[in-house]
Amino acid sequence: MKVHFIAIGGSAMHNLAIALCQKGITVTGSDDEIFDPAKSRLEKYGLLPERFGWYPERITKDLDAVVLGMHARVDNPELLRAQELGLKIYSYPEYLYEQSKDKLRIVIGGSHGKTTTTAMILHVLAHCGIEADYMVGAQLKGFDVMVRLSHTAKVMVIEGDEYLTSPIDRRPKFHLYHPNVGIITGIEWDHINVFPTFDIYREQFAKFIDLIEPDGTLIYCDEDPEVHRVAMENRRTDIQKLPYVCPEHRVVDGVTYLVGSGECVVDSNRGQVLPTTHYPLSTPLKIFGHHNLLNLTAARLACRQVGVSDELFDEAIATFEGASKRLELVKKNDTCAVYKDFAHAPSKLRATIHAMREQYPDRRLVACMELHTFSSLTQEFLQQYAHSMDEADVRYVYFSQHALQLKKLPPLDPDEVRKAFGGNVEVFTDSAAMVAKVKAMEWQNANLLMMSSGNFDGIDFNQLAEEII
């Protein structure tokens, strides 16, 4: 087979290209610019285009498929040529489904927790020797690529993003996977440039449930009122519905333990999954925080669907160290720890800060957050952040005026940002000034938490941690 990628340099696209190459498919690709790590990784596998730009002459009748990335525009010369020739054009979600339609598909959806839950499931399956294909949104420890496709795996685990599929397909990506096991971890309004109201955004998750295969399973977070609502409003009787809540746990000397086996019991009156409370401490974890424990429970229920016992799950999850930038430890000593996290949505800020407070109750907490996504930099959305950082002792918020220009958004007034967050929040538009203030602090018996889907305009987290510890 021959497959050509238009906009091969995207995070998901270049990983899919590598996965197909590893499967023995002939892969070519184009892009107008490619940055590391995609550039180095494509070069390693011999897939980096010789020249950047769009070359319609590369699109020929002998191509079996063209995969179109979200970065390409509707008037892309290569796309127009592929349409002219009548070639089969896939978005990458469509192609993933095409490659996995004969497998059992576990699809993890939700406004937050997708990557961590996906990583937990893959970690446990690998520990148990169960072969699985996958697509995940971050580089995972122990996994060479973010996409794996094989002829032999009977299971595929997919992180189900709700953002748009491609320039010519405006459906959310996770509507294309048709899961056998669908997971919803949480619903919090995001991507307001695409879903202008919360009702429209929530409706995408209701449709996701409708797209679960007959005799399939819905696993959903019953603690989230919006998730509970869409699950209860769905009237399907041909799928199994498994709600979950946070398992019983204890924090002892800075380590989070599951209580007993972490087994969950269903309350038949409510149909809710309840944690057991009558077991001693058993499983020590390398992760912590309420959201992580919710994700763990979702992963446990998913792994049960492919035959993993709770005993094997606990044995495996005890060695799970977390996904990249999801409450990831950068560096620590006996009195100070530096963490980085992908948190950018208001509920995730609250959850991540609360997790740090719960894990280190006696340490001062300095929390730095970057407004980086389209939603977070939008004036009407800022009010959602009210008091989201209140549990931190020191609260810094940073945003870049340049990022606003790139996203074609109007300027933000730091005073407006300060008022929106409420509490004693200091707002920066110069990341160097924020870093200087952080470095000048006393770090005895204190922790630093850096939260962003970006990098605060080039902060080296490792160097910063080295300097303050």
N, C-alpha and C positions, 0 to 999 in steps of 0.2 A: 504493500500500500504506500501511497504518497500523500502526505498531508502538508498543507502550507498554512502558516500562522501569519495573520495580519495583525501587527502590534504584538510581536512575540516577546517584547521586553517587560510586559506587565508581571506582577508578582505571581498571580495564578497562571498566566499564560506561559511563562517560561518554564514553570515547573511541570505543566501539562506537556509541553514540548519535550522536555527531558524524559518524562515518563513514557511517552510514545516511542522515543528513540530507544529507550531501554527495552521496550517491548518488541523491537525489531522493525518498526515502521520508519520509512524514509521521511524525514522532517526537514522542511525549509521554512524560512521566516523573514519578515521585514519589519522595520520600525524606523521612525524618524530620529529617535534618540533612545539609548539604553544606558542605564546607570548600574553600578554595583549595588547589591551582589549579583543581580541578574546577568550583567555583562560578563563577569568572570566565570560564572557557572555555565552560561551558554558556550563560552569559548572552550571551557574544559571538555564539553561534550561535542565540540565541532559544529555547533549550531548558530554561532554568532554570524550575522550577515556580514559579507565582505564590505558593503557600503551601506550607510544609513540613508533612509529615504524610501519612497514608494515607487516601485517599478512594475507597471502592469504587464510587461513582457514576461515576468516571472510566473504569471497566471496562465497556465496552459491546460488543454483539454485532458491531459493524462493525469491530472490531479484527482485523487479519489475524494478529497474533502478539503474545504477551506475553513479554518477556525478563526472567527472574528473577535478581536479583543475590544473591550469597552473604550480603550484609548483612541481607537480609530473613529473617524467621522463618517457620516452617511455618504459624503461625496468622495471618499477615499478612492484614488485611481485604481488600486488593486481590487477593491470591493466592486467597483463599477464593472471592471473587466470580468470578474467572476460571475456577476449577475448576467452580463452579456453572453457569456459562454454557457449559462445554465448549470453551473457547477453546484454541488451540494454545499451550502454554507451553514455552518454551525456556530452558535455561541459556545464558549467553553462549558457552560452548564449542560447544554444540549449534548455536547460530545461526551461529557462524563456519563450522562445517562445512557447514551448509545453504547458505551463501553461496559456499563454495569447493569444493563436491563435484565440479564439472566442471573444476577447475584442477589443476595439478601442485602437491601440497602438500609443502613442506619443513618438518618439525616438529623443533624442537630441544628435547630433554629432558635432564635431568641435575640433580643437586643443586646444582651451581654452574656458572657459565660460560654459562648459557643466553642472558642478555641480550646479553653481549658477542659471542657467536657469531652470534646473530641480527642484531645491528647490523653486524657485519663483512660478512655475506652481503648485507644490504640496501645497504650502502655500495658494494660491488663491483658489484652488479647495476645500481645507479643510474649508476655511473661508465661501465658498459658499454652503457648505454642500453636495458637490459632492463626492461620494465615489470613491476612486481610489486605485488600486494596484500600486506598484512602485519598481524600483531599482535605487538607487542613490549611488554615490561614496564617500560620506562623511556622518558622523552622523549629522542629522539635529535637530535643536531645536524643541521640540514638537513631535518628531517621535522616537519611542522606538528602532526600528531596521532600517537598510538600505534597507531591502527588505520586501515587503508585498505581499502576495498572498492570494486571497480569492475566495470563490465560488460566491460571490454576486456582486463585482465591475464590471462595464461595461467598464471601462477605465483603461489602464495601462500606466504609465509614466516611461520611461527607459532612463537612462544616457547611451549613446552609445559610448563606448570606441573603438578606432580604433586599439588597440593592439591585439596581436594574441589570438585566442580562447582557444587552449589547446595544449599539446605536440603532439597530433596526428591530430590536425586540425589547419592549418596555416592560416585560413581566419581571417580577422579582426572581432572582436566581433560584431560590429554594422552591419555587413552584414547578420547576422542571424535573425534579429528581424522583417524584412519586415513591416516597419511602415505604418500606415494609414496617420499619420502626421509626416513628417521628418523635422528636423531643422538642419541647418549647421550654426554655429556661427562664424567660422573662420578657415582658413587653413594656418598653419605654420609648416614647416618641423619638424617632431619629430620622435622618435623611429628609428634613423638611423641605428641601429643594425639589424633592420628588413626591413626597406624601405631605401635602400642605396642611392637612388636619390630622389630629390624633385618631379620629374615627376611621379615616382612610388607611392610616398606618396599621391600626389594629385589625382591620378587615383582611389584610394580607395574611395574617396568622390564622384567621378563620378559614380562609381558602386553603392554607397549607394543610389543615386537618382534613378538609374535604378531599385532598389529593393523596392521602394515605391509601395504600393498596387494600382491597377487601381482605378481611381476616388479619389485618395488620394491628399495630399497637401504637397508641399515643401515650407518651410519658410526659407529664407536665408538672410544673412547679405550682403547688397548691397554695403556697404562701403569697404568690403574686396575685393580687385581686384581678388584674386584667387577664392574666393567663387562665385563672379559675373561671372567669366570665366566658371567655371564648370556648373553653372546654365544655362548660355546662350548657351553653347555648347550642352546641353541636348535637344533633339528634341521631347521629349514625349509630346503628346497632350492630354493624358488621365489623367493628373494630373493638379491641380491648383498650380501656382507659386506665392508666396507672398514675394517680397523683402522688406527689412526694413532698416532704417537708425536710427541714434540717435534722440530721440524726443527732441523737444524744452524744455529747462530747464534754471533755474537761480539758482545761489548760493547766498543766503542772510543770513548774520550773521552765517555762518558755516553750513547752512542747504540747501540741494538741493531741489528745487521745480520743479515739472512738470509745464509747461505752459499750462493753460487750462486743458482739460481732458486728454492731452497726445495723443489725437486722431491723427492718421496718415492718410494722404490723398494721393491717388495714382495719380502720374503724368502720364497721358495716353500717352504722347509723348515718355517717356523713359520706362514706366512700372515700375517706381521707387516709393517707398513709401516716401513721404515727410512729415516732421513734420509741424503742424500748428503753426502760429506765431501771431495770432490775439486774443488770450485769455489772461486774467490776470493770475497771479500765482494762482494755486489751490492746488495741492496735495503735501504736505511736505513728504519727504522720509527720512528713517533712513539709507539708503545707499547713496553712491555717486560715481562719476567717470564715464567717458565716456563708458567704457566697461560694467559696471553695468547697465547703461541706455540702451545700446544696448541689453543686456540680458533681461531687462525688456520688451522691445518692442517685442522681440521674444516670450517671455512668454505670452504677451497680445494677439498676433496673434494666438498662440496655444490654449489659453483658449477660444477664440472666436469660435474655431472649436467644442467645447463641450457646447456652449450656454451661456458662461459668458459674460455679457454686459460690456462695458467699464466703466460704473459707478460702477458696483460691483467690477471690477478689481481694479480700483483706490482706492476704499475703503479698499480692502484687502492689496494691495501692500504697502500702507502707513504704515502698521504695520510690514512689512518684515524687519528683522534685519540682513539678510545676512547668507550665509553658513559658516561653520567652516573653518577658515584659509583663507577666501576670503575677503581681506580687513577687517579683524576682529579686532575690538577694544579690546585691552588687558586691558588698564587702562589709565585714563586721569585726569588732573586737569585743572585749568583755563588757564594755559600757556604751557602745554605740553601734548602730546598724544602719546601712543605707540600702533602700529598696527602690526599684523602679516598677511602674505599673502602667498599663495601657489605658487606665481609667480616663474617660472624657465626658461620659454622660453623667447627669446629676446623681442618679441612684447609685452608680458605680463609685463615684467620689465618696458618697456617704458610706457605702459598704467597705471600701478599701481603707478609709480612715478609721472606721470602727474596728476593722480587723486588726489594724496596727495597735489601736488603743487596747483591745482585748488581749492581744498577745504580749504587749509590753506595758502593763498598766501603770508602772512606776516611773516610766521614762517620759521626758518632755518630747512632744512630737512636732516636728517642723514639716509642713506639707506644702509642696510647690505644685501648682497645676497650670498647664498651658491650654489656652483656648486655641484649638488648631483645626477642628473639623468645620465644615460649612455650617452645620447647625449651631455649633457653639459660638460662632462668630456673628450670628444673626441677632439683631437687636431684640426682636420679638421673642426669641427663644431664651435669652439671657435670664429672664425671670424664673425659669425652671431651676436655676442654680441657687435660689434663696436658701441660705443657712446650710448648704451642702458640705461646708468645711468646718462647721462649728466645733466638732470634737477635737480638732487639732489645736495645739497651743499657739503655734505661729502659722499664719496662713498667707501664702503668696500666690498671686494669679498673674500670669504673663500672657501677653499676646503680641503678635507682630503686625504692624501696620502694612508691611510688605505682603504678608499672607492675605490680608483683606483685599489688597490690590489684585493679587493673583486670582482670587476667587470672585473678583468684580463685585465686591460688597462695599457699602458705604463705610466711612471711617467710624471707629468706635471711640467714645470719650471714656478715658479711664475712670472718671467719676461715675459714669453710668454703670460701668462694670462693678465698681465698688459697691454702689447702692444695690445692684441686683443680687450680689452675693450676700450682702448683709454681714453683720458681725464685724469683727476687727480684721478686715482683709486689706492687704497692701497690694496694689496693682502696679505692674512693671510693663513697659514697652521696650526695655533694653535688657536682654538676657544677661549681659555682662554685669550690669548693675545689680541684678538679682543674685547672681553667683557671688559677687564680691561681698554682699551682705551675708550670704550663707556661710562663706569661708570665715568671716569675722566673728561668728558665733562661738560660744563655748559648747563643746560637744561631749562633755562628760555626762553620762547618764541621759543621753538624748538620741533620738532617731531622726533620719531624714527620709522623706517619702517624695519621690519625683513622679508626677502623673501626667502623661501625655500620649497621644497617638503619633506625635512627632518627636523632636529631640531638643526643644527649646532653642531652635536656631543654632544647632551645632554643638551643644554641650556634650563633652565627653564624660559620661557618667562614671566610668572607671577611674579616670584621672581625678574627678571631683571627690569621689569616695576616698581615694588614696590620700588626697591632701587634707581632708578633714578628720581622718581616722588616725 
